[in-house]
Amino acid sequence: MVDNVVSCSTVLQHFLGTGACSLAHFDGSGIPKALAAMVETLKEHAQNHREHRIEMYIVGGFLDSRNISEDVFMQILRGTYKLAVDIDLLCACVCQLNDTMLNGKHVPRIYGIGVVVSSGEVVPVQQFNCQIPDEILRHVALYSEQE
């Protein structure tokens, strides 16, 4: 389960042969490398299965004023396109499709996704009332990673 997605996006890759899943939260750095690692992890679980179909779901972002959500989404699409494997994109609930207004501000409709392992069903993570894009907290997290 990944929650608290704001201008970031969550990517879920689901391997149909085994039901194995790979789930990641992307903020704009290292996306191609991480996508490749996700696929390799799924391939490790697929060695003895004839069904090699990977499904992908992308959820996150909203109409943020700096277009970070759109940039992250486009990096995910470009990174996926460059992989040497066929991936079926089943859901892209991102940017404008994941946007709503709250107290006059753009906010995400869905803050995260999870997967029911027994069934493979992809579900939105329950949203808490206190979750709202907080620019100060986002910057604190970014600056603390740079030090």
N, CA and C atoms as a LAMMPS dump frame, in Angstrom:
ITEM: TIMESTEP
0
ITEM: NUMBER OF ATOMS
441
ITEM: BOX BOUNDS ff ff ff
-5.0000000000000000e+02 5.0000000000000000e+02
-5.0000000000000000e+02 5.0000000000000000e+02
-5.0000000000000000e+02 5.0000000000000000e+02
ITEM: ATOMS id mol type element x y z
1 1 1 N 0.844 -1.175 0
2 1 2 C 0 0 0
3 1 3 C 0.891 1.241 0
4 2 1 N 0.553 2.17 -0.853
5 2 2 C 1.247 3.457 -0.875
6 2 3 C 0.185 4.526 -0.705
7 3 1 N 0.376 5.399 0.281
8 3 2 C -0.589 6.471 0.485
9 3 3 C 0.134 7.808 0.521
10 4 1 N -0.632 8.875 0.658
11 4 2 C -0.114 10.23 0.74
12 4 3 C 0.557 10.682 -0.555
13 5 1 N 0.01 10.248 -1.68
14 5 2 C 0.49 10.693 -2.982
15 5 3 C -0.071 12.091 -3.224
16 6 1 N 0.761 13.06 -3.499
17 6 2 C 0.274 14.407 -3.767
18 6 3 C 0.637 14.731 -5.21
19 7 1 N 1.752 15.406 -5.466
20 7 2 C 2.154 15.634 -6.854
21 7 3 C 2.924 14.436 -7.39
22 8 1 N 3.16 13.476 -6.54
23 8 2 C 3.838 12.237 -6.925
24 8 3 C 2.818 11.264 -7.51
25 9 1 N 3.308 10.156 -8.033
26 9 2 C 2.422 9.12 -8.562
27 9 3 C 2.816 7.766 -8.011
28 10 1 N 1.825 6.913 -7.881
29 10 2 C 2.044 5.526 -7.494
30 10 3 C 1.923 4.669 -8.737
31 11 1 N 2.853 3.747 -8.906
32 11 2 C 2.798 2.794 -10.009
33 11 3 C 2.676 1.4 -9.415
34 12 1 N 1.695 0.677 -9.903
35 12 2 C 1.51 -0.716 -9.518
36 12 3 C 1.659 -1.562 -10.767
37 13 1 N 2.58 -2.501 -10.727
38 13 2 C 2.725 -3.475 -11.808
39 13 3 C 2.278 -4.82 -11.253
40 14 1 N 1.411 -5.497 -12.003
41 14 2 C 0.821 -6.762 -11.567
42 14 3 C 1.117 -7.825 -12.611
43 15 1 N 1.806 -8.892 -12.204
44 15 2 C 2.129 -9.987 -13.114
45 15 3 C 1.018 -11.023 -13.036
46 16 1 N 0.322 -11.235 -14.143
47 16 2 C -0.844 -12.116 -14.134
48 16 3 C -0.501 -13.581 -13.903
49 17 1 N 0.668 -14.016 -14.335
50 17 2 C 1.02 -15.426 -14.204
51 17 3 C 1.069 -15.916 -12.772
52 18 1 N 1.585 -15.091 -11.877
53 18 2 C 1.741 -15.501 -10.48
54 18 3 C 0.921 -14.66 -9.515
55 19 1 N 0.443 -13.517 -9.973
56 19 2 C -0.245 -12.599 -9.074
57 19 3 C 0.716 -11.682 -8.34
58 20 1 N 2.014 -11.81 -8.601
59 20 2 C 3.01 -10.964 -7.943
60 20 3 C 2.793 -9.505 -8.332
61 21 1 N 3.056 -8.614 -7.383
62 21 2 C 2.884 -7.18 -7.612
63 21 3 C 4.152 -6.436 -7.22
64 22 1 N 4.35 -5.325 -7.876
65 22 2 C 5.423 -4.413 -7.536
66 22 3 C 4.794 -3.028 -7.446
67 23 1 N 5.028 -2.35 -6.338
68 23 2 C 4.365 -1.08 -6.056
69 23 3 C 5.419 -0.044 -5.686
70 24 1 N 5.342 1.147 -6.297
71 24 2 C 6.329 2.189 -6.01
72 24 3 C 5.682 3.566 -6.007
73 25 1 N 6.3 4.462 -5.269
74 25 2 C 5.882 5.862 -5.154
75 25 3 C 6.956 6.693 -5.855
76 26 1 N 6.577 7.406 -6.919
77 26 2 C 7.539 8.178 -7.708
78 26 3 C 7.36 9.676 -7.483
79 27 1 N 8.498 10.344 -7.237
80 27 2 C 8.467 11.785 -6.998
81 27 3 C 9.195 12.573 -8.077
82 28 1 N 9.752 11.893 -9.074
83 28 2 C 10.426 12.595 -10.158
84 28 3 C 11.891 12.265 -10.292
85 29 1 N 12.458 11.533 -9.341
86 29 2 C 13.877 11.188 -9.46
87 29 3 C 14.04 9.677 -9.609
88 30 1 N 14.924 9.281 -10.505
89 30 2 C 15.252 7.873 -10.68
90 30 3 C 14.153 7.002 -11.245
91 31 1 N 13.232 7.584 -11.982
92 31 2 C 12.065 6.839 -12.456
93 31 3 C 12.425 5.715 -13.427
94 32 1 N 13.201 5.949 -14.487
95 32 2 C 13.493 4.846 -15.418
96 32 3 C 14.17 3.652 -14.745
97 33 1 N 15.132 3.929 -13.889
98 33 2 C 15.848 2.862 -13.192
99 33 3 C 14.903 2.085 -12.268
100 34 1 N 14.052 2.787 -11.57
101 34 2 C 13.114 2.132 -10.656
102 34 3 C 12.091 1.294 -11.413
103 35 1 N 11.596 1.796 -12.54
104 35 2 C 10.649 1.02 -13.349
105 35 3 C 11.297 -0.268 -13.847
106 36 1 N 12.542 -0.172 -14.286
107 36 2 C 13.259 -1.364 -14.751
108 36 3 C 13.438 -2.362 -13.617
109 37 1 N 13.74 -1.874 -12.423
110 37 2 C 13.894 -2.762 -11.264
111 37 3 C 12.575 -3.444 -10.915
112 38 1 N 11.472 -2.715 -11.049
113 38 2 C 10.154 -3.306 -10.786
114 38 3 C 9.89 -4.467 -11.741
115 39 1 N 10.168 -4.252 -13.02
116 39 2 C 9.932 -5.295 -14.027
117 39 3 C 10.841 -6.494 -13.775
118 40 1 N 12.102 -6.244 -13.456
119 40 2 C 13.032 -7.346 -13.185
120 40 3 C 12.573 -8.175 -11.99
121 41 1 N 12.067 -7.509 -10.967
122 41 2 C 11.547 -8.228 -9.806
123 41 3 C 10.389 -9.126 -10.206
124 42 1 N 9.497 -8.617 -11.034
125 42 2 C 8.367 -9.432 -11.485
126 42 3 C 8.837 -10.588 -12.36
127 43 1 N 9.837 -10.348 -13.202
128 43 2 C 10.366 -11.414 -14.063
129 43 3 C 10.958 -12.559 -13.239
130 44 1 N 11.571 -12.228 -12.108
131 44 2 C 12.122 -13.262 -11.23
132 44 3 C 11.032 -14.218 -10.756
133 45 1 N 9.838 -13.694 -10.561
134 45 2 C 8.708 -14.514 -10.116
135 45 3 C 8.033 -15.231 -11.276
136 46 1 N 8.453 -14.946 -12.49
137 46 2 C 7.756 -15.457 -13.676
138 46 3 C 8.527 -16.523 -14.433
139 47 1 N 9.626 -16.963 -13.901
140 47 2 C 10.507 -17.846 -14.658
141 47 3 C 9.827 -19.115 -15.159
142 48 1 N 8.942 -19.7 -14.404
143 48 2 C 8.327 -20.97 -14.782
144 48 3 C 6.873 -20.831 -15.204
145 49 1 N 6.472 -19.657 -15.609
146 49 2 C 5.08 -19.427 -15.999
147 49 3 C 5.013 -19.026 -17.464
148 50 1 N 4.034 -19.572 -18.156
149 50 2 C 3.91 -19.24 -19.584
150 50 3 C 3.17 -17.918 -19.802
151 51 1 N 2.377 -17.495 -18.838
152 51 2 C 1.669 -16.21 -18.921
153 51 3 C 2.634 -15.113 -18.485
154 52 1 N 3.002 -14.225 -19.406
155 52 2 C 3.987 -13.184 -19.101
156 52 3 C 3.396 -11.785 -19.222
157 53 1 N 2.127 -11.656 -18.971
158 53 2 C 1.47 -10.359 -19.116
159 53 3 C 1.625 -9.538 -17.835
160 54 1 N 2.081 -8.303 -18.006
161 54 2 C 2.19 -7.37 -16.884
162 54 3 C 1.174 -6.259 -17.101
163 55 1 N 0.379 -6.032 -16.077
164 55 2 C -0.583 -4.924 -16.092
165 55 3 C -0.017 -3.797 -15.24
166 56 1 N -0.323 -2.565 -15.629
167 56 2 C 0.181 -1.424 -14.879
168 56 3 C -0.939 -0.433 -14.589
169 57 1 N -0.896 0.107 -13.38
170 57 2 C -1.823 1.138 -12.921
171 57 3 C -0.977 2.323 -12.464
172 58 1 N -1.39 3.525 -12.85
173 58 2 C -0.712 4.742 -12.403
174 58 3 C -1.768 5.636 -11.764
175 59 1 N -1.532 6.01 -10.518
176 59 2 C -2.485 6.854 -9.798
177 59 3 C -1.704 7.931 -9.061
178 60 1 N -2.19 9.168 -9.138
179 60 2 C -1.581 10.227 -8.352
180 60 3 C -1.507 11.542 -9.098
181 61 1 N -1.025 12.517 -8.38
182 61 2 C -0.919 13.845 -8.943
183 61 3 C -2.267 14.534 -9.034
184 62 1 N -2.229 15.776 -9.418
185 62 2 C -3.42 16.608 -9.556
186 62 3 C -3.004 17.838 -10.351
187 63 1 N -3.847 18.825 -10.445
188 63 2 C -3.513 20.046 -11.192
189 63 3 C -2.72 21.005 -10.304
190 64 1 N -1.495 20.619 -9.985
191 64 2 C -0.665 21.478 -9.147
192 64 3 C -0.142 22.653 -9.97
193 65 1 N 0.099 23.756 -9.321
194 65 2 C 0.446 25.003 -10.013
195 65 3 C 1.788 24.937 -10.742
196 66 1 N 2.672 24.043 -10.343
197 66 2 C 3.995 23.956 -10.972
198 66 3 C 4.088 22.804 -11.972
199 67 1 N 2.987 22.132 -12.233
200 67 2 C 2.93 21.012 -13.191
201 67 3 C 3.885 19.871 -12.853
202 68 1 N 4.182 19.703 -11.579
203 68 2 C 5.046 18.599 -11.153
204 68 3 C 4.368 17.267 -11.442
205 69 1 N 3.067 17.192 -11.179
206 69 2 C 2.325 15.947 -11.405
207 69 3 C 2.429 15.494 -12.852
208 70 1 N 2.26 16.425 -13.767
209 70 2 C 2.329 16.086 -15.189
210 70 3 C 3.732 15.637 -15.576
211 71 1 N 4.742 16.308 -15.044
212 71 2 C 6.122 15.938 -15.345
213 71 3 C 6.429 14.521 -14.851
214 72 1 N 6.011 14.202 -13.633
215 72 2 C 6.238 12.862 -13.083
216 72 3 C 5.523 11.818 -13.934
217 73 1 N 4.279 12.1 -14.301
218 73 2 C 3.51 11.162 -15.127
219 73 3 C 4.196 10.923 -16.474
220 74 1 N 4.665 11.987 -17.117
221 74 2 C 5.323 11.835 -18.415
222 74 3 C 6.64 11.056 -18.287
223 75 1 N 7.371 11.261 -17.203
224 75 2 C 8.59 10.48 -16.976
225 75 3 C 8.264 8.996 -16.822
226 76 1 N 7.16 8.697 -16.154
227 76 2 C 6.734 7.299 -15.995
228 76 3 C 6.39 6.699 -17.349
229 77 1 N 5.642 7.438 -18.163
230 77 2 C 5.285 6.921 -19.492
231 77 3 C 6.523 6.697 -20.359
232 78 1 N 7.437 7.681 -20.375
233 78 2 C 8.659 7.536 -21.176
234 78 3 C 9.507 6.362 -20.683
235 79 1 N 9.638 6.242 -19.371
236 79 2 C 10.422 5.149 -18.802
237 79 3 C 9.827 3.792 -19.115
238 80 1 N 8.511 3.694 -19.089
239 80 2 C 7.83 2.435 -19.401
240 80 3 C 7.996 2.095 -20.869
241 81 1 N 7.887 3.089 -21.729
242 81 2 C 8.024 2.884 -23.172
243 81 3 C 9.397 2.305 -23.524
244 82 1 N 10.42 2.719 -22.794
245 82 2 C 11.787 2.289 -23.099
246 82 3 C 12.115 0.886 -22.584
247 83 1 N 11.24 0.303 -21.777
248 83 2 C 11.493 -1.047 -21.268
249 83 3 C 11.328 -2.069 -22.386
250 84 1 N 12.099 -3.125 -22.328
251 84 2 C 12.039 -4.164 -23.366
252 84 3 C 11.023 -5.238 -22.988
253 85 1 N 9.839 -4.816 -22.604
254 85 2 C 8.783 -5.743 -22.208
255 85 3 C 7.435 -5.084 -22.498
256 86 1 N 6.467 -5.89 -22.866
257 86 2 C 5.125 -5.357 -23.1
258 86 3 C 4.405 -5.192 -21.77
259 87 1 N 3.849 -4.018 -21.568
260 87 2 C 3.094 -3.726 -20.35
261 87 3 C 1.758 -3.139 -20.775
262 88 1 N 0.685 -3.687 -20.222
263 88 2 C -0.655 -3.183 -20.508
264 88 3 C -1.028 -2.137 -19.465
265 89 1 N -1.236 -0.893 -19.895
266 89 2 C -1.667 0.169 -18.993
267 89 3 C -3.178 0.069 -18.837
268 90 1 N -3.623 -0.32 -17.64
269 90 2 C -5.051 -0.493 -17.397
270 90 3 C -5.699 0.731 -16.777
271 91 1 N -4.922 1.541 -16.077
272 91 2 C -5.504 2.703 -15.407
273 91 3 C -4.456 3.799 -15.303
274 92 1 N -4.87 5.014 -15.633
275 92 2 C -4.03 6.194 -15.423
276 92 3 C -4.924 7.279 -14.837
277 93 1 N -5.096 7.237 -13.531
278 93 2 C -5.902 8.232 -12.814
279 93 3 C -4.924 9.277 -12.276
280 94 1 N -4.57 10.232 -13.134
281 94 2 C -3.509 11.185 -12.829
282 94 3 C -3.917 12.589 -13.264
283 95 1 N -3.183 13.555 -12.749
284 95 2 C -3.32 14.959 -13.155
285 95 3 C -4.778 15.414 -13.107
286 96 1 N -5.327 15.872 -14.219
287 96 2 C -6.691 16.401 -14.231
288 96 3 C -7.722 15.34 -13.852
289 97 1 N -7.484 14.087 -14.225
290 97 2 C -8.426 13.011 -13.909
291 97 3 C -8.459 12.688 -12.421
292 98 1 N -7.451 13.123 -11.685
293 98 2 C -7.376 12.864 -10.248
294 98 3 C -7.5 14.157 -9.446
295 99 1 N -8.078 15.176 -10.034
296 99 2 C -8.141 16.501 -9.411
297 99 3 C -9.55 16.819 -8.928
298 100 1 N -9.61 17.462 -7.778
299 100 2 C -10.866 17.993 -7.269
300 100 3 C -10.548 19.279 -6.502
301 101 1 N -11.575 20.016 -6.15
302 101 2 C -11.385 21.265 -5.403
303 101 3 C -11.815 21.063 -3.955
304 102 1 N -11.018 21.598 -3.029
305 102 2 C -11.333 21.563 -1.607
306 102 3 C -10.951 22.915 -1.022
307 103 1 N -11.925 23.619 -0.507
308 103 2 C -11.694 24.955 0.052
309 103 3 C -10.987 25.875 -0.939
310 104 1 N -11.383 25.782 -2.208
311 104 2 C -10.829 26.643 -3.241
312 104 3 C -9.459 26.241 -3.756
313 105 1 N -8.956 25.088 -3.322
314 105 2 C -7.637 24.626 -3.765
315 105 3 C -7.773 23.311 -4.519
316 106 1 N -6.89 23.141 -5.515
317 106 2 C -6.819 21.862 -6.217
318 106 3 C -6.156 20.84 -5.297
319 107 1 N -6.773 19.681 -5.176
320 107 2 C -6.218 18.584 -4.379
321 107 3 C -6.481 17.264 -5.105
322 108 1 N -5.711 16.238 -4.802
323 108 2 C -5.957 14.929 -5.421
324 108 3 C -7.249 14.301 -4.902
325 109 1 N -7.942 13.575 -5.777
326 109 2 C -9.101 12.782 -5.348
327 109 3 C -8.628 11.547 -4.595
328 110 1 N -7.611 10.897 -5.154
329 110 2 C -7.083 9.669 -4.571
330 110 3 C -5.646 9.933 -4.15
331 111 1 N -5.331 9.624 -2.911
332 111 2 C -4 9.881 -2.368
333 111 3 C -3.087 8.665 -2.43
334 112 1 N -3.62 7.521 -2.789
335 112 2 C -2.788 6.33 -2.864
336 112 3 C -3.603 5.122 -3.276
337 113 1 N -2.901 4.035 -3.594
338 113 2 C -3.573 2.793 -3.975
339 113 3 C -2.915 1.617 -3.269
340 114 1 N -3.664 0.553 -3.215
341 114 2 C -3.164 -0.703 -2.674
342 114 3 C -3.705 -1.83 -3.525
343 115 1 N -3.289 -3.031 -3.219
344 115 2 C -3.769 -4.19 -3.96
345 115 3 C -4.184 -5.265 -2.962
346 116 1 N -5.329 -5.875 -3.218
347 116 2 C -5.781 -7.013 -2.427
348 116 3 C -5.049 -8.224 -3.001
349 117 1 N -4.09 -8.733 -2.273
350 117 2 C -3.201 -9.764 -2.801
351 117 3 C -3.968 -11.017 -3.214
352 118 1 N -4.973 -11.403 -2.454
353 118 2 C -5.699 -12.642 -2.756
354 118 3 C -6.466 -12.582 -4.07
355 119 1 N -6.915 -11.384 -4.462
356 119 2 C -7.726 -11.262 -5.674
357 119 3 C -7.05 -10.463 -6.79
358 120 1 N -6.029 -9.692 -6.454
359 120 2 C -5.386 -8.826 -7.441
360 120 3 C -6.142 -7.527 -7.669
361 121 1 N -7.196 -7.299 -6.905
362 121 2 C -8 -6.083 -7.057
363 121 3 C -7.204 -4.862 -6.587
364 122 1 N -7.204 -3.826 -7.411
365 122 2 C -6.538 -2.568 -7.076
366 122 3 C -7.58 -1.648 -6.459
367 123 1 N -7.244 -1.087 -5.299
368 123 2 C -8.214 -0.282 -4.556
369 123 3 C -7.581 1.042 -4.124
370 124 1 N -8.396 2.095 -4.041
371 124 2 C -7.866 3.351 -3.495
372 124 3 C -7.64 3.205 -1.998
373 125 1 N -6.611 3.869 -1.499
374 125 2 C -6.335 3.881 -0.072
375 125 3 C -7.267 4.894 0.568
376 126 1 N -7.765 4.552 1.728
377 126 2 C -8.676 5.448 2.444
378 126 3 C -8 6.79 2.687
379 127 1 N -8.693 7.838 2.356
380 127 2 C -8.162 9.193 2.516
381 127 3 C -8.548 9.734 3.881
382 128 1 N -7.602 10.376 4.554
383 128 2 C -7.87 11.004 5.83
384 128 3 C -8.203 12.469 5.594
385 129 1 N -9.065 13.023 6.412
386 129 2 C -9.493 14.415 6.243
387 129 3 C -8.339 15.405 6.346
388 130 1 N -7.293 15.044 7.073
389 130 2 C -6.197 15.992 7.283
390 130 3 C -5.208 16.019 6.121
391 131 1 N -5.345 15.125 5.154
392 131 2 C -4.387 15.105 4.048
393 131 3 C -4.753 16.158 3.019
394 132 1 N -3.858 17.046 2.818
395 132 2 C -4.022 18.096 1.826
396 132 3 C -2.608 18.476 1.38
397 133 1 N -2.406 18.797 0.143
398 133 2 C -1.042 19.152 -0.267
399 133 3 C -0.498 20.29 0.589
400 134 1 N 0.568 20.041 1.284
401 134 2 C 1.174 21.029 2.163
402 134 3 C 2.554 21.362 1.619
403 135 1 N 2.65 22.503 0.988
404 135 2 C 3.877 22.888 0.301
405 135 3 C 5.074 22.945 1.242
406 136 1 N 4.888 23.438 2.442
407 136 2 C 6.007 23.548 3.381
408 136 3 C 6.546 22.165 3.732
409 137 1 N 5.657 21.23 4.04
410 137 2 C 6.105 19.877 4.378
411 137 3 C 6.791 19.199 3.204
412 138 1 N 6.273 19.399 2
413 138 2 C 6.912 18.81 0.822
414 138 3 C 8.333 19.337 0.661
415 139 1 N 8.522 20.643 0.852
416 139 2 C 9.851 21.225 0.698
417 139 3 C 10.801 20.748 1.791
418 140 1 N 10.298 20.578 3.004
419 140 2 C 11.141 20.052 4.08
420 140 3 C 11.659 18.677 3.694
421 141 1 N 10.781 17.839 3.169
422 141 2 C 11.192 16.49 2.761
423 141 3 C 12.224 16.548 1.641
424 142 1 N 12.014 17.413 0.667
425 142 2 C 12.961 17.528 -0.449
426 142 3 C 14.325 18.022 0.013
427 143 1 N 14.339 19.052 0.856
428 143 2 C 15.609 19.614 1.302
429 143 3 C 16.351 18.66 2.228
430 144 1 N 15.643 17.908 3.037
431 144 2 C 16.311 16.974 3.944
432 144 3 C 16.979 15.842 3.173
433 145 1 N 16.432 15.452 2.015
434 145 2 C 17.043 14.406 1.193
435 145 3 C 18.309 14.902 0.507
436 146 1 N 18.405 16.192 0.257
437 146 2 C 19.549 16.741 -0.462
438 146 3 C 20.774 16.905 0.426
439 147 1 N 20.589 16.909 1.716
440 147 2 C 21.724 17.141 2.63
441 147 3 C 22.505 15.9 2.909
